[in-house]
Amino acid sequence: MLGVSTATIRRWSDAGRLRVFTTPGGHRRFSRSALQHLLPADRARRPSIGGAALSPSRIARSYRRSSREVTAELPWVLTLTDEQRILFRERGHVLAASLLQYLDATQPDTAAHHLNEASSSASEYGRVAARLGLSLSQTVEGFLRFRAPFHHELAVAARRQGFDAAETTDLLQAAERAMDRLLVATMTGHGAAEGTRGRALQGAPSSDPLDARDR
């Protein structure tokens, strides 16, 4: 039915990619529906990775575990107050939700809408980081720490949902492209906030005629 060896089937079931029922005698049994999930030709598009398969809360938990493990590499994280940590956590939750909706969207217009929402959240994350005094490099480090667990949870969800290799590759590549755009949005937001703060620190308006024309 799948065109693979029995050894491959055993390996897939051991990895959790294929649901299996083991009889009291030790024999493996597979349902036809579980096998059909591995046949991309039998479905118009890949299964959803949102909802029960993967939620923003699950990503947030993975992110917090990752953050605890790398705190020594990012000592500036320890300088954040509880309120600031909650603020970043909330921004990350909104960002993850929009990104998951983008990856699950079936229509181009809907996908574009959710990606724009995610970009707006990423830009706001950059602005908040700048207002808190984080440098651009620190802000980018924080974003990359979100990126890694997000991709990890995507891969886990794809395996749990029975994605084939082509579907998994397509999903992860789409996520990579989206993350690249969100990183640019984060940096742009940080730069905009830095520019605003710099102008505020200058005090009185400059007498430079070029500045006057710009205003």
N, CA and C atoms as a LAMMPS dump frame, in Angstrom:
ITEM: TIMESTEP
0
ITEM: NUMBER OF ATOMS
645
ITEM: BOX BOUNDS ff ff ff
-5.0000000000000000e+02 5.0000000000000000e+02
-5.0000000000000000e+02 5.0000000000000000e+02
-5.0000000000000000e+02 5.0000000000000000e+02
ITEM: ATOMS id mol type element x y z
1 1 1 N 0.816 -1.21 0
2 1 2 C 0 0 0
3 1 3 C 0.85 1.261 0
4 2 1 N 1.957 1.244 0.752
5 2 2 C 2.829 2.408 0.844
6 2 3 C 4.059 2.292 -0.046
7 3 1 N 4.357 1.091 -0.483
8 3 2 C 5.524 0.908 -1.331
9 3 3 C 6.842 0.941 -0.583
10 4 1 N 6.836 0.604 0.716
11 4 2 C 8.068 0.58 1.506
12 4 3 C 8.186 -0.784 2.181
13 5 1 N 9.368 -1.054 2.72
14 5 2 C 9.605 -2.346 3.355
15 5 3 C 8.976 -2.41 4.743
16 6 1 N 8.833 -3.633 5.262
17 6 2 C 8.293 -3.793 6.611
18 6 3 C 9.239 -3.184 7.645
19 7 1 N 10.546 -3.204 7.37
20 7 2 C 11.511 -2.595 8.289
21 7 3 C 11.273 -1.089 8.397
22 8 1 N 10.928 -0.464 7.272
23 8 2 C 10.626 0.973 7.28
24 8 3 C 9.37 1.251 8.089
25 9 1 N 8.36 0.384 7.937
26 9 2 C 7.125 0.54 8.706
27 9 3 C 7.413 0.445 10.196
28 10 1 N 8.248 -0.514 10.602
29 10 2 C 8.596 -0.646 12.016
30 10 3 C 9.322 0.608 12.505
31 11 1 N 10.225 1.12 11.687
32 11 2 C 10.981 2.318 12.071
33 11 3 C 10.053 3.525 12.22
34 12 1 N 9.1 3.662 11.298
35 12 2 C 8.15 4.78 11.371
36 12 3 C 7.276 4.685 12.622
37 13 1 N 6.858 3.469 12.962
38 13 2 C 6.009 3.302 14.145
39 13 3 C 6.813 3.551 15.418
40 14 1 N 8.075 3.127 15.461
41 14 2 C 8.937 3.371 16.623
42 14 3 C 9.172 4.866 16.814
43 15 1 N 9.237 5.614 15.7
44 15 2 C 9.478 7.059 15.768
45 15 3 C 8.211 7.854 16.05
46 16 1 N 7.069 7.173 16.068
47 16 2 C 5.812 7.854 16.33
48 16 3 C 5.162 8.452 15.099
49 17 1 N 5.738 8.191 13.944
50 17 2 C 5.176 8.752 12.71
51 17 3 C 3.917 8.006 12.28
52 18 1 N 3.816 6.742 12.653
53 18 2 C 2.694 5.903 12.245
54 18 3 C 2.081 5.269 13.477
55 19 1 N 0.784 5.499 13.679
56 19 2 C 0.105 4.938 14.843
57 19 3 C 0.048 3.416 14.732
58 20 1 N 0.306 2.755 15.85
59 20 2 C 0.368 1.296 15.837
60 20 3 C -0.329 0.737 17.073
61 21 1 N -0.956 -0.422 16.904
62 21 2 C -1.53 -1.151 18.028
63 21 3 C -0.788 -2.477 18.13
64 22 1 N -0.278 -2.778 19.303
65 22 2 C 0.465 -4.027 19.507
66 22 3 C -0.419 -5.027 20.243
67 23 1 N -0.576 -6.2 19.676
68 23 2 C -1.41 -7.236 20.282
69 23 3 C -0.692 -7.846 21.483
70 24 1 N -1.433 -8.542 22.355
71 24 2 C -0.793 -9.213 23.504
72 24 3 C 0.32 -10.161 23.07
73 25 1 N 0.218 -10.665 21.843
74 25 2 C 1.251 -11.578 21.354
75 25 3 C 2.456 -10.867 20.753
76 26 1 N 2.427 -9.525 20.75
77 26 2 C 3.574 -8.775 20.248
78 26 3 C 3.508 -8.423 18.775
79 27 1 N 2.375 -8.681 18.12
80 27 2 C 2.244 -8.351 16.699
81 27 3 C 1.757 -6.916 16.529
82 28 1 N 2.318 -6.232 15.546
83 28 2 C 1.906 -4.847 15.267
84 28 3 C 0.715 -4.843 14.32
85 29 1 N -0.229 -3.958 14.62
86 29 2 C -1.401 -3.797 13.762
87 29 3 C -1.558 -2.313 13.431
88 30 1 N -1.858 -2.029 12.163
89 30 2 C -2.002 -0.645 11.701
90 30 3 C -3.383 -0.466 11.062
91 31 1 N -4.015 0.647 11.365
92 31 2 C -5.319 0.906 10.754
93 31 3 C -5.121 1.423 9.336
94 32 1 N -6.077 1.152 8.476
95 32 2 C -5.997 1.631 7.095
96 32 3 C -5.968 3.157 7.042
97 33 1 N -6.734 3.815 7.921
98 33 2 C -6.768 5.278 7.898
99 33 3 C -5.406 5.863 8.264
100 34 1 N -4.704 5.21 9.207
101 34 2 C -3.372 5.693 9.578
102 34 3 C -2.404 5.569 8.403
103 35 1 N -2.52 4.477 7.662
104 35 2 C -1.662 4.297 6.495
105 35 3 C -2.006 5.304 5.402
106 36 1 N -3.279 5.577 5.235
107 36 2 C -3.689 6.513 4.187
108 36 3 C -3.204 7.925 4.461
109 37 1 N -2.964 8.235 5.744
110 37 2 C -2.445 9.554 6.09
111 37 3 C -1.046 9.769 5.524
112 38 1 N -0.36 8.68 5.203
113 38 2 C 0.991 8.779 4.648
114 38 3 C 0.981 8.857 3.13
115 39 1 N -0.201 8.859 2.543
116 39 2 C -0.313 8.931 1.088
117 39 3 C -0.786 10.32 0.674
118 40 1 N 0.14 11.204 0.268
119 40 2 C -0.246 12.569 -0.085
120 40 3 C -1.204 12.642 -1.263
121 41 1 N -1.196 11.651 -2.127
122 41 2 C -2.086 11.675 -3.293
123 41 3 C -3.546 11.523 -2.884
124 42 1 N -3.775 11.041 -1.655
125 42 2 C -5.134 10.81 -1.197
126 42 3 C -5.758 12.04 -0.543
127 43 1 N -5.024 13.158 -0.489
128 43 2 C -5.563 14.359 0.123
129 43 3 C -5.141 15.58 -0.671
130 44 1 N -6.003 16.583 -0.694
131 44 2 C -5.74 17.779 -1.489
132 44 3 C -4.62 18.609 -0.899
133 45 1 N -4.484 18.604 0.416
134 45 2 C -3.429 19.361 1.06
135 45 3 C -3.054 18.66 2.356
136 46 1 N -1.944 19.086 2.92
137 46 2 C -1.485 18.471 4.159
138 46 3 C -2.455 18.751 5.314
139 47 1 N -2.414 17.915 6.362
140 47 2 C -3.288 18.152 7.515
141 47 3 C -2.922 19.444 8.24
142 48 1 N -3.818 19.903 9.074
143 48 2 C -3.573 21.106 9.859
144 48 3 C -2.512 20.849 10.924
145 49 1 N -1.721 21.877 11.214
146 49 2 C -0.746 21.751 12.298
147 49 3 C -1.155 22.599 13.495
148 50 1 N -2.304 23.248 13.42
149 50 2 C -2.794 24.054 14.532
150 50 3 C -3.691 23.252 15.446
151 51 1 N -4.359 23.93 16.367
152 51 2 C -5.295 23.271 17.269
153 51 3 C -4.612 22.305 18.214
154 52 1 N -5.131 21.087 18.267
155 52 2 C -4.594 20.095 19.2
156 52 3 C -3.186 19.671 18.824
157 53 1 N -2.859 19.725 17.518
158 53 2 C -1.534 19.28 17.079
159 53 3 C -0.441 20.215 17.567
160 54 1 N -0.693 21.527 17.504
161 54 2 C 0.318 22.503 17.917
162 54 3 C -0.384 23.821 18.234
163 55 1 N -0.175 24.315 19.437
164 55 2 C -0.814 25.554 19.873
165 55 3 C 0.256 26.555 20.285
166 56 1 N -0.086 27.861 20.307
167 56 2 C 0.866 28.866 20.792
168 56 3 C 1.346 28.575 22.212
169 57 1 N 0.465 28.016 23.048
170 57 2 C 0.847 27.701 24.422
171 57 3 C 1.936 26.634 24.459
172 58 1 N 1.813 25.649 23.574
173 58 2 C 2.826 24.591 23.514
174 58 3 C 4.167 25.173 23.083
175 59 1 N 4.125 26.077 22.107
176 59 2 C 5.351 26.735 21.645
177 59 3 C 5.939 27.577 22.768
178 60 1 N 5.088 28.272 23.521
179 60 2 C 5.562 29.104 24.63
180 60 3 C 6.272 28.258 25.678
181 61 1 N 5.725 27.081 25.975
182 61 2 C 6.378 26.201 26.957
183 61 3 C 7.735 25.739 26.448
184 62 1 N 7.796 25.404 25.161
185 62 2 C 9.07 24.991 24.569
186 62 3 C 10.072 26.128 24.606
187 63 1 N 9.593 27.356 24.356
188 63 2 C 10.459 28.537 24.373
189 63 3 C 11.003 28.774 25.778
190 64 1 N 10.16 28.63 26.795
191 64 2 C 10.616 28.847 28.169
192 64 3 C 11.651 27.808 28.564
193 65 1 N 11.451 26.554 28.141
194 65 2 C 12.455 25.518 28.436
195 65 3 C 13.779 25.873 27.773
196 66 1 N 13.705 26.316 26.519
197 66 2 C 14.916 26.69 25.793
198 66 3 C 15.602 27.878 26.45
199 67 1 N 14.811 28.856 26.915
200 67 2 C 15.372 30.056 27.538
201 67 3 C 16.116 29.709 28.824
202 68 1 N 15.567 28.789 29.613
203 68 2 C 16.232 28.396 30.861
204 68 3 C 17.575 27.741 30.573
205 69 1 N 17.653 27.023 29.481
206 69 2 C 18.881 26.306 29.147
207 69 3 C 19.983 27.228 28.641
208 70 1 N 19.612 28.38 28.066
209 70 2 C 20.611 29.25 27.44
210 70 3 C 20.777 30.578 28.166
211 71 1 N 20.242 30.698 29.388
212 71 2 C 20.344 31.957 30.116
213 71 3 C 21.798 32.376 30.287
214 72 1 N 22.682 31.406 30.477
215 72 2 C 24.098 31.73 30.644
216 72 3 C 24.669 32.394 29.394
217 73 1 N 24.12 32.07 28.229
218 73 2 C 24.595 32.663 26.983
219 73 3 C 24.002 34.051 26.76
220 74 1 N 22.885 34.338 27.413
221 74 2 C 22.217 35.627 27.252
222 74 3 C 22.041 36.268 28.632
223 75 1 N 23.13 36.754 29.226
224 75 2 C 23.039 37.291 30.589
225 75 3 C 22.092 38.476 30.727
226 76 1 N 21.832 39.193 29.631
227 76 2 C 20.945 40.346 29.711
228 76 3 C 19.503 39.948 30.045
229 77 1 N 19.172 38.665 29.782
230 77 2 C 17.819 38.196 30.109
231 77 3 C 17.553 38.328 31.606
232 78 1 N 18.588 38.141 32.417
233 78 2 C 18.435 38.207 33.866
234 78 3 C 18.126 39.618 34.347
235 79 1 N 18.398 40.624 33.521
236 79 2 C 18.143 42.007 33.924
237 79 3 C 16.684 42.418 33.715
238 80 1 N 15.911 41.587 33.019
239 80 2 C 14.507 41.917 32.764
240 80 3 C 13.672 41.712 34.022
241 81 1 N 12.737 42.601 34.243
242 81 2 C 11.818 42.444 35.369
243 81 3 C 10.749 41.426 35.006
244 82 1 N 9.999 40.975 36.007
245 82 2 C 8.907 40.028 35.747
246 82 3 C 7.889 40.632 34.794
247 83 1 N 7.61 41.919 34.957
248 83 2 C 6.656 42.588 34.084
249 83 3 C 7.14 42.608 32.638
250 84 1 N 8.434 42.845 32.471
251 84 2 C 8.994 42.874 31.119
252 84 3 C 8.987 41.476 30.497
253 85 1 N 9.255 40.463 31.293
254 85 2 C 9.212 39.089 30.787
255 85 3 C 7.8 38.718 30.332
256 86 1 N 6.815 39.132 31.123
257 86 2 C 5.428 38.86 30.751
258 86 3 C 5.079 39.568 29.453
259 87 1 N 5.57 40.794 29.304
260 87 2 C 5.308 41.564 28.092
261 87 3 C 5.865 40.851 26.863
262 88 1 N 7.091 40.385 26.96
263 88 2 C 7.697 39.663 25.842
264 88 3 C 6.971 38.346 25.579
265 89 1 N 6.544 37.691 26.663
266 89 2 C 5.837 36.42 26.522
267 89 3 C 4.513 36.618 25.784
268 90 1 N 3.817 37.683 26.13
269 90 2 C 2.542 37.966 25.466
270 90 3 C 2.758 38.275 23.985
271 91 1 N 3.807 39.051 23.677
272 91 2 C 4.109 39.36 22.282
273 91 3 C 4.432 38.08 21.51
274 92 1 N 5.195 37.199 22.142
275 92 2 C 5.552 35.946 21.491
276 92 3 C 4.349 35.055 21.261
277 93 1 N 3.405 35.073 22.194
278 93 2 C 2.185 34.264 22.062
279 93 3 C 1.361 34.73 20.873
280 94 1 N 1.191 36.046 20.739
281 94 2 C 0.438 36.604 19.614
282 94 3 C 1.147 36.301 18.296
283 95 1 N 2.466 36.437 18.297
284 95 2 C 3.256 36.169 17.096
285 95 3 C 3.12 34.714 16.66
286 96 1 N 3.217 33.785 17.604
287 96 2 C 3.109 32.36 17.287
288 96 3 C 1.729 32.023 16.736
289 97 1 N 0.674 32.61 17.324
290 97 2 C -0.693 32.34 16.864
291 97 3 C -0.882 32.78 15.418
292 98 1 N -0.407 33.981 15.082
293 98 2 C -0.533 34.483 13.707
294 98 3 C 0.273 33.63 12.742
295 99 1 N 1.449 33.203 13.173
296 99 2 C 2.302 32.401 12.302
297 99 3 C 1.684 31.033 12.029
298 100 1 N 1.09 30.419 13.042
299 100 2 C 0.429 29.127 12.85
300 100 3 C -0.77 29.265 11.914
301 101 1 N -1.512 30.354 12.066
302 101 2 C -2.66 30.59 11.178
303 101 3 C -2.191 30.803 9.738
304 102 1 N -1.069 31.456 9.578
305 102 2 C -0.507 31.651 8.237
306 102 3 C -0.139 30.308 7.607
307 103 1 N 0.535 29.459 8.36
308 103 2 C 0.979 28.173 7.829
309 103 3 C -0.193 27.238 7.528
310 104 1 N -1.318 27.431 8.216
311 104 2 C -2.488 26.572 8.015
312 104 3 C -3.472 27.131 6.991
313 105 1 N -3.269 28.379 6.563
314 105 2 C -4.223 29.025 5.657
315 105 3 C -4.288 28.291 4.315
316 106 1 N -5.497 28.158 3.777
317 106 2 C -5.686 27.476 2.496
318 106 3 C -5.844 28.446 1.337
319 107 1 N -6.108 29.716 1.633
320 107 2 C -6.291 30.717 0.59
321 107 3 C -5.173 31.755 0.655
322 108 1 N -4.643 32.18 -0.49
323 108 2 C -3.543 33.164 -0.511
324 108 3 C -3.858 34.444 0.24
325 109 1 N -5.075 34.965 0.079
326 109 2 C -5.444 36.214 0.762
327 109 3 C -5.434 36.034 2.275
328 110 1 N -5.943 34.902 2.73
329 110 2 C -5.967 34.631 4.166
330 110 3 C -4.544 34.471 4.7
331 111 1 N -3.712 33.758 3.941
332 111 2 C -2.32 33.572 4.351
333 111 3 C -1.598 34.912 4.452
334 112 1 N -1.804 35.78 3.457
335 112 2 C -1.169 37.1 3.455
336 112 3 C -1.617 37.924 4.657
337 113 1 N -2.902 37.829 4.987
338 113 2 C -3.444 38.571 6.136
339 113 3 C -2.75 38.147 7.426
340 114 1 N -2.642 36.835 7.652
341 114 2 C -2.034 36.351 8.888
342 114 3 C -0.534 36.635 8.926
343 115 1 N 0.127 36.592 7.78
344 115 2 C 1.552 36.907 7.763
345 115 3 C 1.778 38.389 8.055
346 116 1 N 0.889 39.242 7.555
347 116 2 C 0.981 40.67 7.864
348 116 3 C 0.766 40.913 9.363
349 117 1 N -0.171 40.164 9.948
350 117 2 C -0.406 40.284 11.389
351 117 3 C 0.84 39.858 12.173
352 118 1 N 1.453 38.766 11.739
353 118 2 C 2.669 38.292 12.405
354 118 3 C 3.793 39.311 12.255
355 119 1 N 3.899 39.928 11.081
356 119 2 C 4.935 40.943 10.846
357 119 3 C 4.718 42.148 11.749
358 120 1 N 3.463 42.543 11.931
359 120 2 C 3.154 43.671 12.817
360 120 3 C 3.548 43.339 14.258
361 121 1 N 3.295 42.095 14.682
362 121 2 C 3.665 41.674 16.033
363 121 3 C 5.184 41.664 16.196
364 122 1 N 5.891 41.198 15.162
365 122 2 C 7.353 41.171 15.214
366 122 3 C 7.923 42.583 15.279
367 123 1 N 7.339 43.497 14.5
368 123 2 C 7.784 44.887 14.522
369 123 3 C 7.562 45.513 15.896
370 124 1 N 6.424 45.207 16.504
371 124 2 C 6.139 45.726 17.84
372 124 3 C 7.105 45.149 18.861
373 125 1 N 7.474 43.88 18.7
374 125 2 C 8.477 43.268 19.582
375 125 3 C 9.783 44.044 19.501
376 126 1 N 10.187 44.412 18.281
377 126 2 C 11.408 45.19 18.111
378 126 3 C 11.313 46.556 18.776
379 127 1 N 10.158 47.213 18.649
380 127 2 C 9.979 48.532 19.263
381 127 3 C 10.003 48.44 20.787
382 128 1 N 9.335 47.429 21.332
383 128 2 C 9.323 47.245 22.784
384 128 3 C 10.737 46.987 23.296
385 129 1 N 11.482 46.142 22.608
386 129 2 C 12.85 45.831 23.02
387 129 3 C 13.712 47.089 23.03
388 130 1 N 13.554 47.925 22.014
389 130 2 C 14.336 49.164 21.945
390 130 3 C 13.961 50.102 23.081
391 131 1 N 12.663 50.207 23.375
392 131 2 C 12.231 51.091 24.461
393 131 3 C 12.742 50.62 25.818
394 132 1 N 12.965 49.308 25.947
395 132 2 C 13.495 48.767 27.196
396 132 3 C 15.008 48.89 27.283
397 133 1 N 15.611 49.411 26.222
398 133 2 C 17.059 49.626 26.228
399 133 3 C 17.874 48.469 25.692
400 134 1 N 17.237 47.462 25.104
401 134 2 C 17.991 46.348 24.526
402 134 3 C 18.599 46.773 23.2
403 135 1 N 19.823 46.352 22.964
404 135 2 C 20.486 46.669 21.705
405 135 3 C 19.871 45.853 20.576
406 136 1 N 20.231 46.208 19.353
407 136 2 C 19.71 45.449 18.206
408 136 3 C 20.186 44.002 18.26
409 137 1 N 21.458 43.796 18.616
410 137 2 C 21.976 42.427 18.673
411 137 3 C 21.257 41.609 19.743
412 138 1 N 20.961 42.211 20.894
413 138 2 C 20.225 41.5 21.942
414 138 3 C 18.81 41.171 21.486
415 139 1 N 18.194 42.112 20.775
416 139 2 C 16.838 41.899 20.27
417 139 3 C 16.809 40.754 19.268
418 140 1 N 17.792 40.721 18.38
419 140 2 C 17.879 39.642 17.394
420 140 3 C 18.14 38.307 18.089
421 141 1 N 18.997 38.304 19.104
422 141 2 C 19.249 37.077 19.863
423 141 3 C 17.956 36.533 20.471
424 142 1 N 17.166 37.437 21.041
425 142 2 C 15.9 37.01 21.626
426 142 3 C 14.973 36.417 20.592
427 143 1 N 14.931 37.031 19.406
428 143 2 C 14.075 36.512 18.337
429 143 3 C 14.545 35.128 17.9
430 144 1 N 15.848 34.947 17.756
431 144 2 C 16.376 33.655 17.313
432 144 3 C 16.104 32.56 18.337
433 145 1 N 16.039 32.933 19.618
434 145 2 C 15.711 31.949 20.648
435 145 3 C 14.259 31.508 20.536
436 146 1 N 13.421 32.372 19.989
437 146 2 C 12.028 31.982 19.722
438 146 3 C 11.957 31.107 18.476
439 147 1 N 12.792 31.404 17.489
440 147 2 C 12.744 30.725 16.203
441 147 3 C 13.065 29.237 16.335
442 148 1 N 14.103 28.909 17.088
443 148 2 C 14.536 27.508 17.199
444 148 3 C 13.463 26.589 17.782
445 149 1 N 12.88 26.903 18.959
446 149 2 C 11.839 26.005 19.49
447 149 3 C 10.594 25.96 18.618
448 150 1 N 10.301 27.054 17.899
449 150 2 C 9.14 27.049 17.005
450 150 3 C 9.334 25.997 15.92
451 151 1 N 10.508 25.975 15.304
452 151 2 C 10.768 24.987 14.258
453 151 3 C 10.786 23.569 14.822
454 152 1 N 11.3 23.427 16.031
455 152 2 C 11.317 22.1 16.654
456 152 3 C 9.899 21.587 16.85
457 153 1 N 9.02 22.441 17.395
458 153 2 C 7.645 22.019 17.64
459 153 3 C 6.903 21.771 16.329
460 154 1 N 7.235 22.52 15.278
461 154 2 C 6.633 22.265 13.969
462 154 3 C 6.981 20.864 13.479
463 155 1 N 8.259 20.498 13.599
464 155 2 C 8.693 19.18 13.147
465 155 3 C 8.004 18.071 13.942
466 156 1 N 7.86 18.273 15.249
467 156 2 C 7.18 17.289 16.101
468 156 3 C 5.722 17.153 15.687
469 157 1 N 5.063 18.302 15.447
470 157 2 C 3.653 18.278 15.046
471 157 3 C 3.48 17.597 13.698
472 158 1 N 4.402 17.84 12.774
473 158 2 C 4.325 17.213 11.452
474 158 3 C 4.418 15.697 11.567
475 159 1 N 5.314 15.225 12.43
476 159 2 C 5.442 13.775 12.626
477 159 3 C 4.187 13.215 13.278
478 160 1 N 3.654 13.945 14.248
479 160 2 C 2.452 13.482 14.953
480 160 3 C 1.243 13.409 14.024
481 161 1 N 1.193 14.323 13.056
482 161 2 C 0.069 14.372 12.134
483 161 3 C 0.257 13.463 10.927
484 162 1 N 1.38 12.759 10.859
485 162 2 C 1.601 11.815 9.771
486 162 3 C 1.999 12.45 8.46
487 163 1 N 2.688 13.604 8.496
488 163 2 C 3.149 14.228 7.263
489 163 3 C 4.155 13.317 6.559
490 164 1 N 4.117 13.31 5.228
491 164 2 C 5.177 12.625 4.505
492 164 3 C 6.362 13.572 4.392
493 165 1 N 7.465 13.074 3.792
494 165 2 C 8.695 13.871 3.724
495 165 3 C 8.494 15.165 2.951
496 166 1 N 7.76 15.102 1.832
497 166 2 C 7.545 16.294 1.011
498 166 3 C 6.723 17.336 1.761
499 167 1 N 5.698 16.896 2.483
500 167 2 C 4.862 17.822 3.236
501 167 3 C 5.638 18.476 4.374
502 168 1 N 6.454 17.689 5.062
503 168 2 C 7.256 18.228 6.153
504 168 3 C 8.248 19.26 5.634
505 169 1 N 8.897 18.932 4.525
506 169 2 C 9.858 19.862 3.928
507 169 3 C 9.186 21.163 3.516
508 170 1 N 8.02 21.043 2.886
509 170 2 C 7.28 22.231 2.451
510 170 3 C 6.882 23.09 3.65
511 171 1 N 6.426 22.453 4.721
512 171 2 C 6.015 23.183 5.921
513 171 3 C 7.193 23.94 6.531
514 172 1 N 8.323 23.26 6.706
515 172 2 C 9.48 23.885 7.339
516 172 3 C 10.077 24.988 6.473
517 173 1 N 10.045 24.807 5.16
518 173 2 C 10.546 25.851 4.271
519 173 3 C 9.654 27.086 4.318
520 174 1 N 8.332 26.871 4.36
521 174 2 C 7.402 28 4.475
522 174 3 C 7.636 28.742 5.787
523 175 1 N 7.88 27.995 6.862
524 175 2 C 8.146 28.616 8.158
525 175 3 C 9.455 29.396 8.131
526 176 1 N 10.471 28.862 7.458
527 176 2 C 11.762 29.554 7.351
528 176 3 C 11.602 30.883 6.623
529 177 1 N 10.865 30.863 5.51
530 177 2 C 10.661 32.101 4.746
531 177 3 C 9.898 33.13 5.577
532 178 1 N 8.89 32.656 6.297
533 178 2 C 8.122 33.575 7.139
534 178 3 C 8.988 34.145 8.252
535 179 1 N 9.804 33.304 8.87
536 179 2 C 10.675 33.767 9.948
537 179 3 C 11.672 34.807 9.455
538 180 1 N 12.177 34.629 8.231
539 180 2 C 13.093 35.629 7.668
540 180 3 C 12.402 36.99 7.574
541 181 1 N 11.157 36.978 7.115
542 181 2 C 10.408 38.234 7.019
543 181 3 C 10.159 38.828 8.398
544 182 1 N 9.852 37.987 9.376
545 182 2 C 9.579 38.477 10.713
546 182 3 C 10.837 39.042 11.371
547 183 1 N 11.988 38.451 11.058
548 183 2 C 13.244 38.969 11.603
549 183 3 C 13.514 40.367 11.062
550 184 1 N 13.274 40.566 9.763
551 184 2 C 13.442 41.896 9.169
552 184 3 C 12.483 42.886 9.819
553 185 1 N 11.234 42.459 10.05
554 185 2 C 10.253 43.331 10.691
555 185 3 C 10.686 43.696 12.111
556 186 1 N 11.257 42.733 12.83
557 186 2 C 11.757 42.989 14.182
558 186 3 C 12.855 44.041 14.16
559 187 1 N 13.804 43.9 13.247
560 187 2 C 14.91 44.839 13.15
561 187 3 C 14.419 46.23 12.728
562 188 1 N 13.44 46.254 11.823
563 188 2 C 12.881 47.534 11.38
564 188 3 C 12.172 48.242 12.538
565 189 1 N 11.393 47.482 13.311
566 189 2 C 10.706 48.062 14.462
567 189 3 C 11.683 48.609 15.485
568 190 1 N 12.751 47.872 15.724
569 190 2 C 13.778 48.328 16.673
570 190 3 C 14.427 49.614 16.175
571 191 1 N 14.761 49.646 14.892
572 191 2 C 15.388 50.836 14.331
573 191 3 C 14.483 52.052 14.396
574 192 1 N 13.192 51.864 14.142
575 192 2 C 12.243 52.972 14.195
576 192 3 C 12.14 53.53 15.613
577 193 1 N 12.092 52.642 16.616
578 193 2 C 12.005 53.088 18.005
579 193 3 C 13.288 53.78 18.439
580 194 1 N 14.422 53.278 17.981
581 194 2 C 15.701 53.906 18.298
582 194 3 C 15.766 55.302 17.71
583 195 1 N 15.274 55.449 16.473
584 195 2 C 15.275 56.758 15.834
585 195 3 C 14.405 57.75 16.574
586 196 1 N 13.238 57.293 17.012
587 196 2 C 12.331 58.164 17.762
588 196 3 C 12.954 58.587 19.084
589 197 1 N 13.593 57.638 19.765
590 197 2 C 14.215 57.956 21.048
591 197 3 C 15.386 58.906 20.858
592 198 1 N 16.139 58.714 19.768
593 198 2 C 17.269 59.591 19.501
594 198 3 C 16.835 61.023 19.262
595 199 1 N 15.748 61.205 18.519
596 199 2 C 15.248 62.554 18.261
597 199 3 C 14.74 63.205 19.536
598 200 1 N 14.132 62.396 20.401
599 200 2 C 13.621 62.937 21.659
600 200 3 C 14.763 63.404 22.552
601 201 1 N 15.898 62.676 22.525
602 201 2 C 17.038 63.04 23.359
603 201 3 C 17.746 64.284 22.855
604 202 1 N 17.546 64.637 21.616
605 202 2 C 18.221 65.805 21.065
606 202 3 C 17.643 67.105 21.6
607 203 1 N 16.426 67.051 22.121
608 203 2 C 15.826 68.233 22.715
609 203 3 C 15.288 69.183 21.682
610 204 1 N 15.82 70.39 21.642
611 204 2 C 15.324 71.438 20.75
612 204 3 C 15.537 71.059 19.305
613 205 1 N 14.648 71.517 18.392
614 205 2 C 14.81 71.218 16.971
615 205 3 C 16.116 71.772 16.435
616 206 1 N 16.74 71.054 15.53
617 206 2 C 18.001 71.477 14.929
618 206 3 C 17.78 72.655 14.005
619 207 1 N 18.801 73.5 13.896
620 207 2 C 18.73 74.638 12.988
621 207 3 C 19.209 74.286 11.595
622 208 1 N 19.633 73.047 11.413
623 208 2 C 20.11 72.611 10.105
624 208 3 C 18.975 72.735 9.086
625 209 1 N 19.189 73.438 7.953
626 209 2 C 18.113 73.625 6.979
627 209 3 C 17.591 72.331 6.388
628 210 1 N 18.473 71.316 6.287
629 210 2 C 18.011 70.039 5.754
630 210 3 C 17.013 69.408 6.704
631 211 1 N 17.327 69.493 8.042
632 211 2 C 16.397 68.951 9.02
633 211 3 C 15.075 69.698 8.966
634 212 1 N 15.162 71.021 8.793
635 212 2 C 13.938 71.81 8.761
636 212 3 C 13.069 71.415 7.573
637 213 1 N 13.697 71.162 6.436
638 213 2 C 12.922 70.755 5.267
639 213 3 C 12.3 69.391 5.488
640 214 1 N 13.061 68.498 6.154
641 214 2 C 12.509 67.164 6.418
642 214 3 C 11.276 67.261 7.291
643 215 1 N 11.319 68.187 8.291
644 215 2 C 10.158 68.32 9.165
645 215 3 C 9.013 69.012 8.454
